[in-house]
Amino acid sequence: MKILAVSDVVVDWIYSPRIRLLLSGTDLVIGCGDLPSYYLEFINSSLDIPLFNVNGNHSNPVEIKTNRNSNGSIDLHCRVMNFQGYTFAGVEGSLRYKNEGYQYSQFGMWLNVFKLVPALLLNRIKYGRYLNVFISHAPAWGIHDQSDLAHRGIKAFRWLLTQFQPDYHLHGHIHIYRPDMVSESEFGKTRVINAFGYRRIVL
């Protein structure tokens, strides 16, 4: 399966008529948050393939709160889904540093993650593994995160990676401004990828 993961910033060549040519053969788009609705809608309508999305901390809570958003994306927050034989789960937002957007305390993020657990256990019974791809906006605690509160990692995500060992964890939120910033890491059996801008992944 070929995946396009996008997050945080609009990429000019994706938001252009060339998208159909340059991204032909893509099976699934994953949005890791903080992208304008018009951009997701353009990608979704241009490629005409499923788009799984989690909201970022800057997303507007008034815009959407249904399983399928107005831009055509499928809201994966606290959901587990199967697509073409692969399993996906997601959690939106970041740590709370302002009273706006999709922001949670560490405890709130634990509650979000625990909502996924029953479906992950069922995946193990049905498919022989818990999870292929975990999608979030914020990074996990100690992996690609930063020291300030707004960009601090989520402890519950690190626990999920340890316990359920997905193949990939795709996140956004951490903007990459320097070439020496780490954007890919191995954590146990999981490949952790910061999807800032865009990343192309083959499962």
C-alpha positions, 0 to 999 in steps of 0.5 A, a space after each residue: 500500500 502506498 500512503 501520502 502523509 501530510 501535516 502542518 503546512 500546505 505543499 505547493 506542488 501537492 496543491 496544484 494540477 500536477 497532483 494527479 500525475 505526481 501522486 498517481 498510484 497512491 492508495 491512501 492519504 493520511 492527514 496528521 493535523 493543522 492543515 486547512 480544510 480547503 487543502 484536504 478537500 483538494 487532495 481528496 477530490 483530486 486523488 479520489 481515494 480515502 483520506 484519514 485525518 486527525 485534527 491538530 491543536 490549531 484546527 477549529 473545533 466548530 468546523 467538524 465533529 462527525 465521522 466524515 468531515 465536510 472536506 471528505 476526510 474520515 475523522 480517525 480520532 479515537 477510532 480504529 479502522 481497517 483498510 485493504 487489510 491494514 489497521 489504522 488508529 488515531 488521536 487528535 490534538 496536542 497538550 493543552 497550553 491555551 484554552 482553544 483548539 483540540 488540546 488535552 492534558 496528559 490525563 485527557 490523552 490517556 483517556 483518548 488512548 484507552 478508548 482505542 484499546 478494546 478495538 486493538 485487542 479485537 484486531 489481535 484476535 481477528 488479524 493476528 496483530 494489534 495495529 499497523 499505523 498509529 496516527 496522531 498530531 502530537 509526537 510521543 513522549 521523548 520521541 521527536 518532541 520538544 521541551 516547551 509545553 506546547 510541543 511536549 510529547 504525549 506519555 500515553 502515545 509512548 505507552 501505546 507504541 510500547 504495548 501494541 508495537 505498530 509498524 508506523 507512528 505518523 505524527 505532525 506538530 513539530 515543524 522542521 526548520 533545520 536539516 539536523 532535526 530528527 524526523 524519523 526514528 526507530 522505537 522498538 518495532 515501530 518506525 516513527 515519522 514526522 509528516 511535517 509537509 509530506 512523507 510518502 510511505 509504502 506498507 
